[in-house]
Amino acid sequence: MPGSVAQDLRKFKAGIFQALAHPTRIAIVELLSKGPMSAGQIIEQLEVEQANASQHFSVLRNRQIVTSRKEGNQVIYSLRDPALVEVLEILKRYFYSQLSETMSMLKEIRRDREGGKK
């Protein structure tokens, strides 16, 4: 891959991760993985202030992670590409893998401490 194309791809990836760099935005994406929802439904389920949610929606729209459409007096959000849900699933597996390794290390430390006391 030529250098500029590789660099453009890295910038794209970084932009997506920047857009997802807030727990509320990840929660919005996770909710939308189940299907389109109105802004009101999302706000209600996440128990966030409307103004705060609007800022998060704006970031996700600007990075083209979500799309929105008006339906009467409601704004309906949906994921632009469900492939992003797969990325979040991979990160979840990575988290549990890291957690598992940490738990194993803690058990080993505990065994060493208990063995040294005897």
N, C-alpha and C positions, 0 to 999 in steps of 0.2 A: 504494500500500500504506500503510495507516495507520501512524503512527509507532511504536506499541507492537508491532505485528506485525512491522515491519521490524527493530526492535530485538531482538525475540525470535528472529528468524531469524539475525541476526548473532551473538547469544549461542550459538545452536545450532551454527553454523558454527565459532565459536571453540572450543567444547567439543570438537568432532570433531578440530580441528587440535591442541588440547592433548593429546587422547588419542593422537594419532599423532606427538606431538613427541618420540619416542624411536626410534632406528633399530631396536631389537629389536621394538617394537610394529609398525612398518612391515613388518619381515621376517615377522612372524607373519601379518599381513594378506596379504602376498604369497604365503606358503605356502598359506594357506587359500583363495586365489583359484583354486587347482587342485582344491579339494574339501575335504570334512571330513577332519580328522586328529585323532589322539589327542594328548593333552598330551605323552605320552612321545615320540611321533614328532617333534613340533615341537621339544621340548627337545633331542633327539638331533641333528636336522638343524641347529639353530642353535648347538649346543654351548654352551648356557647352563646355569647351575645351576638346579635345580628351584625353589628358593626365589625366585630372581630371576625366573624365568619365571612363577611364581604371581602375583607382584606385577603383571607386565605383563598377564596374563590378566584379573586383577581390574579393572584400568583399562579394558581393552577391553570387558569385560562390563558394567561400570557405565555406560559411554557407549553401551551397546547396539550396539556394533560387531560383537561376536561373540556367538554363543549357545553354550551347552554342554549336554550331556546325558550321563548315566551309561550306560555299556554294560559290565555286569559290574563289574570293578574299574578300568575306564578311563573317563576323561572325554574325550568327543569334542567338539571345537570346530568351528564352521563360521561363515562370514560371515553376518550377519543380512541384508545386502543387497549383492549383487555390484556395485551402482552405485559403491560406494566404490573398487573396482578401477579403474573408469574415471577417477576423480579422481586416483588414483596414476599412471595412464598419462599423463594430461594434465600432471602435475607432472614426469614423466620427460621428456616432450617439451619442456617449458619449460626444464628443466635443460640438455638438449642444445642448445637454441636459445641459451641464455646462454653455454654453453661454446663454441659455434661463433663467437658474436660476440667473445668474449674471445680466441679463437685468431686471428681476423681482425685484431683490434687489435694483438696481439703480432707478427704477421707484418708489419704496417704499420710498427710501431716498429722492428723489425729492419731492414726495407728502408731506412727513414730513416737509421738509424745507419750502415748499410753504405754508403749513398750519401754520407753526410757525411764518411766516412773517405777517400774517393778524392780 
